Amino acid sequence: MPEQQENQTEVFHLKAPFKPTGDQPQAIEALVQGLKAGDKGQTLLGVTGSGKTFTMANIIAQCNRPTLILEPNKTLASQICTEMRGFFPDDAVEYFVSYYDYYQPEAYIPSTDTYIEKDSAINDEIDRLRHSATAALSERRNVIIVASVSCIYSLGDPIDYRSMVISLRPGMQMERDELCRRLVKLQYERNDMNFIRNKFRVHGDIVDIHLAYNDEYAIRVEFFGDEIDRISEFDPLTGERKNIVRHVAIFPASHYIVGPEKMKEGLAKIQTEMEQQVQAFTA
């Protein structure tokens, strides 16, 4: 019985006040059959207002697979994300777009001998939504990621990202300082005064963690000696405890994180290239 209940949470729940009509049922059936047959590509044609988004929502619900929707820009991605959240209010519909509000690449203009320094402004809320999307994709199957095409550039390795997740349960043997060291490796910063996203604070045997992907609650880990005694969720603004949890997975604070082995390998290559360049310039 518990297994059946757990499986139910991984199923898409399409909610709409209307049913497919006109050509939609035939289109849904044909596209679902094509997916089951392993077709590499299919095209759904329809004029504006013909219900293509609703048709796709029905296909997602029937196929029950994690789904990636790519849009040309942030505006269209936001529109589709809002519509999909209306169709799947009980499932994870996430928004994953480039987090730059403004980006000026480094440049040099020879005619005027002008150097333009690289400059950028990162939107913190979009960064949180990106982490929320990654966490949802790692924890469940009923996930729809709505993304812009440009979001895929320069992302880190998903294997490195998942391998560095910290999994905590009450009763685990772990020292408080060891948890702090592991949080720093995930690029969380300790700040006992300004407790905001991507930060953690320490008070005695208690470690509070403000997750990179969640603004609604923070995690409190209470230690008894070298053992995790209790894990709870609390409001980071008021400090009010919400509930006790039996397990929490803490994902990295950056998508560009790498493991120690890959870091060591990269530093060795940089060192080798540096020595080669020094020899070339010296000669």
Secondary structure as GFF3:
##gff-version 3
##sequence-region A 1 283
A	DSSP	alpha_helix	2	8	.	.	.	ID=ss1
A	DSSP	alpha_helix	24	37	.	.	.	ID=ss2
A	DSSP	alpha_helix	52	63	.	.	.	ID=ss3
A	DSSP	beta_strand	67	71	.	.	.	ID=ss4
A	DSSP	alpha_helix	74	87	.	.	.	ID=ss5
A	DSSP	beta_strand	92	96	.	.	.	ID=ss6
A	DSSP	beta_strand	100	104	.	.	.	ID=ss7
A	DSSP	beta_strand	107	109	.	.	.	ID=ss8
A	DSSP	beta_strand	114	116	.	.	.	ID=ss9
A	DSSP	beta_strand	119	122	.	.	.	ID=ss10
A	DSSP	alpha_helix	124	139	.	.	.	ID=ss11
A	DSSP	beta_strand	143	148	.	.	.	ID=ss12
A	DSSP	three_ten_helix	149	152	.	.	.	ID=ss13
A	DSSP	alpha_helix	158	163	.	.	.	ID=ss14
A	DSSP	beta_strand	166	168	.	.	.	ID=ss15
A	DSSP	alpha_helix	176	185	.	.	.	ID=ss16
A	DSSP	beta_strand	189	190	.	.	.	ID=ss17
A	DSSP	beta_strand	199	203	.	.	.	ID=ss18
A	DSSP	beta_strand	206	209	.	.	.	ID=ss19
A	DSSP	beta_strand	218	224	.	.	.	ID=ss20
A	DSSP	beta_strand	227	234	.	.	.	ID=ss21
A	DSSP	beta_strand	241	245	.	.	.	ID=ss22
A	DSSP	beta_strand	248	250	.	.	.	ID=ss23
A	DSSP	alpha_helix	260	282	.	.	.	ID=ss24
###
